[in-house]
Amino acid sequence: MPLSDQLGLLNVFRYLTFRTAGAVLTALLLSLWLGPRFIEMLRRLSIGQNIREVGPKTHQVKAGTPTMGGLLILFALLVPTLLWARLDNPLVWIAMATTLGFGAVGFLDDYLKVRRGRNLGLTARAKLLGQVLV
């Protein structure tokens, strides 16, 4: 006998709106809690944006801006999905795999920028190819 039959209040977990609100709140709290720590860690590791010296002066203020923030976004998206979504639905797994695929393309682009020490990550063609393959 399901626990929700014994405790009627637990039926709210069957409602899509309740689970959606729970996932949104979880993502918000994770972002607010981990965001500043993650950004500080990226600054300590000197994982920042490289700006071309020949570019406009207004772009120079972006120098050192932490990059790879997409990792935090992926984490704040996937954890609530795993906690609140109906994991017996194959569409949930397809959406998560697609999200991870696009995240991998973005990570590779940022990683190459940091590794090369220049503002040149993946070429536009390589990004498009990666996205099409996903």
N, C-alpha and C positions, 0 to 999 in steps of 0.2 A: 504494500500500500504506500503510495507516494506521500511524502511528508506534507505536501501542500494540501492533501485531503484532510489531514489531521489539524493543520494550522492554516486556516483560510487566508490569513494575511500574506502568506508566502506566494499566493497566486499572482501577486503584482509582478513577480519575476517572469511571468509568462507574457506580460504586456510589452510590446515593442517600444512604446513610448517611455515606459519606466526604465527599460534597459538602455535605451538611447540616452536618456537623461543621466543615468548612472555612468555611462561611457564618457559622455561629454564632461561631467564633473571630475571623473578620474583623470582624463587627459589634461584638464585645466590644472588640477592640483599637482599632477606629475610635472607639468611644464613650469609652474610657478616654483615648485620645490627644487627641481633638478636644474632648471635653466641657468640661474646665476652660478651654481657650482660648476656646471658644464662649461660655461663661457670662461670662468676663471681658470679652469683646468686647461682649456685651449690656449689662453693667454700665457700661462706658465710654460706650456710646451712650445710656445712661439709658433703656433699654427695660425698664421694670419694671412690676410689678403695682401698680395704684392701689387703695387700700383706703378705703372710706367711713369718714368720721370718726365717724358716728353708730353704727357697728357695735361689736361687743364689743371690749374692750381686747386680748383674746387674738389678735384678727385683725390688730392694728396691727403686730405683729412681721413680718407678711408684706409690709409696705410696701416697695417697691423690689425685691422678688424678681423676678429676670429672667423675662420671659415669652417666648413663641415658641420654647421648647425643643423643640417638635414638629418644627422644621426639622432639628435634630440627629438626632432619632429617624428621620425620613424618610430622611435621608442614610445613617445607619447601617443602615437596612433595605434601601434600594434598591441601594446600591453592592455589597454582598455578593450580592444577587440577580443583578445583572448579571454578576458575576464567576463565580458558582458554579452558577446555575440552567441548565437546558436551555432555551435561548432559542428553540428550534424548537417548543416546546410553547405553543400559544396560551393555555392557562390561566395560564401565567406572566405573559403580557402583560396578561391580564384582571385578575389579582390586583394587578399593579403599577399599572395605570390606576385601579383602585378605591382603592388605597392613596393614590395621588396626589390623587384626587378628595376623599377625606375629609381629607387633609392640607391641601388648598386651602381647605376650609370652616373648618378650625381656624385656618389662617393668617389668613384674612379676619377671623375673630372676634377674634383677638389684635391684628391690625393696627388694627382699629377702636377697640379699647380703648386702645391706645397713642396713636393719632391724636387721639382725643377727650379724652384725659387723664382719663377716668372708667372705672369698672368696668363699662361698658355696651358690649358688643360687638354681635354679632348677636342679634336677638330669638330666643326659643326656636322660634318659628314659622319664621323664616328659616333657622335651623340645620337644623331638621327638613326643610324644603323642599330645602335644599342636599343633605342626606344622601339624601333620596329620589331626587333627580335623578341622583346618582352611581349 
